[in-house]
Every structure is written in C-alpha cells, then in structure tokens.
Amino acid sequence: MSGRGSSISHLTETEEQQKTRFQTELEFVQCLANPNYLNFLAQRGIFKEQNFINYLKYLQYWKEPKYAKYLKYPQCLHMLELLQYEHFRKELVNSQCAKFIDDQQLLSWQHYQRKRSTLLQEQAEKTQAAKETKEVKPPTTQAAT
C-alpha cells in the first residue's frame, strides 16, 4: 500500500512544474497562430500521430476565458479549432495552403488596424467636442435688485 501511495505522490506536479507546463503550453498554443509552423509540422507527419492529435484536443482548454486572457495571438485559438479536423491537417502539407492562411491573417490585421484607428480617431473627436462644449459657458443672468 505504501508503494502505491508513493507512486501517486510521484505523479503530482509541484508548483514549479505546473508553472513550467503552463508556460510551455502557452508558448506552443501561440505557435499555432503561425501557418508556416503548421506547414512545417504537417510536412513532417506530426499531424498523423494519434498522440499529437490527442494533445491538440487536450489544448482546447485554452479557449476558456481564464486561460485565453494570457494569449497574445488570439487567432491561435481559431487554428487550434481547425486542427481538430483531419481534412485541415492534411491540407496544411501544401505550402500554398499555409501561404493563403498567412495572407488572410495579414489582411485581417490590416483591416483591424484601419478600423481601430478610425474608431479611436472618432472617439478622440467626440471627447474633444465634449470638452469644448463644457468650456463654453452660457452667460449668467443677474437678477435686478
């Protein structure tokens, strides 16, 4: 019985090991946002290995808000979702597929930045107009005494 208990405690991660696993998985999940990296993995047959496919399923916990808030590249979650499909994993062997995804990401970022700039400029103009309105005070009327 003591042997069994020691093996269970041996399987328990220390706080430092949990932190290292978290950082490693965070870095790997974010690498999935890079279509060229996905193409690299596909060309080496990594996506055909059942253990790796299971690992991709396991990594879906990153979609939960308490984990997703740590991601710098949220598009990696979309790629993680697509990697759940065998057809997508097979298509990634083709460099043209990776190039197309890369181009689409670039276009998306450019559109997002233009739209964000426009929204920020509109907000700044509204804020400035509100300040100017506050600064212009109507004349006060004095009651005749």
N, C-alpha and C positions, 0 to 999 in steps of 0.2 A: 504494500500500500504506500509506503514511503517513496518507493521508486516512481510510482505513478504520480504522486503529488509533486515530486521534483521535476518530472517532465512537463507538467502543466505550468509550473512556475518558470521553467526554461523557455516556454513558448510566449510568455508575457513580455511585451515590449517595455523597455524602460522609457522614461520621458524623453531622454535624448534620442533614442531610436525612433520614437514616434515623430519627433521634430524632424529628424533626418528623412524619414519616409515621406512626411508631408511635403518637405521642400523638394525632394526628388520627384514625387508625383506631380507637384505643381509645375515644375520645370518641364517635365515630359508632356503633360497635357497641353501646355502652351506651345510646345514644339509642333503639335498637331495643326496649328494655325498656318504652318509653312507648307504649301503644296509641294515644294521641291523636296522637302524632307520626306513627305508622304510618298512621293515618287521613288525616292531612294529606298525606302523600306519595301515598297511594292516590288521593285526590281530585284531585290534580294530574297524575295519569297517570304518575308516576315508575316505578311497578311494571310498566308496559307496555314500558318501554325495555329492549331486549336488553342494552345496555351496563351498565345498572344491575343487571339480573338476574345478569349475569356477575360484577359486583363483589360481589354478595351471596354467590355461590359462592366467590369468592376469599377472602372474610372468614371462611370456616369454619375457617381455621387457628386462630382464637381458641378453638376447642374443645380444643386441645392444652393439657395442664396447664401447660407452661412459659409460655403466654400467658394462659390463663384465670386464673391466680393474681393478675393485675393488675386484674381486673374487680371493681367494687363492687356491680354489679347482675347477678348470675349468670343471672337469668331472661332476660336479653337473648340468651343462647345458645339458649334454647328458641324465642324469637321468630325468631332467625336461622334455625333449623332449619325452622320453619313457613313462613318466607318463601321457602323453596326450592320450595314448592308453589304452582302458579298459582291453584288454587281459593282458597287462603287469601289470596293477594294481591288477588284480585278481591273477596272478601268484606269486606276492610278499607275499601272505599269507603263502606260502610254505617256510619254513626255508631253505630248500635245494636250492631254487632259490636265496635267499639272500646270502647264503654261496658261491654259484657258482659265483655270481657277485663280491663278496668280493675277491675271489681267482683271478678272472680275472683282477681286479684292481691292486692287488698286483703284479701279473706277468707283467702287463703293466708298472708299476712304476719301477720294477727291470730292465726290458728291456730298458726303457728310461734312467735310471741312467747309465747303462753299455754303452749305445750308446753315451750318453752325455760325459761320462768320456773319451771314445775313441776319440770323436771329439775334446774335449779340449786338450787332450794329443797331437793329431796331429797338432793342431793349435800352441801349445807351441813349438813343434819341428820345425815347419816352421818358427816361429818367431825367434827362436834361430839360425837357419841356416841362416836366412836373416841378423841377427846381425853379425854373424861370417864372412859372405861374405863382409859386409861393413868394418869390422875391418881389413881385409886383403887387403892392398892397393898395387896396382901394382907399381913396382919401377919406379921412374921418370927418364926420359932420359934428359941428359943435352946436349944442342947443343954445339958443339966445337966452340970456339971463337978464 
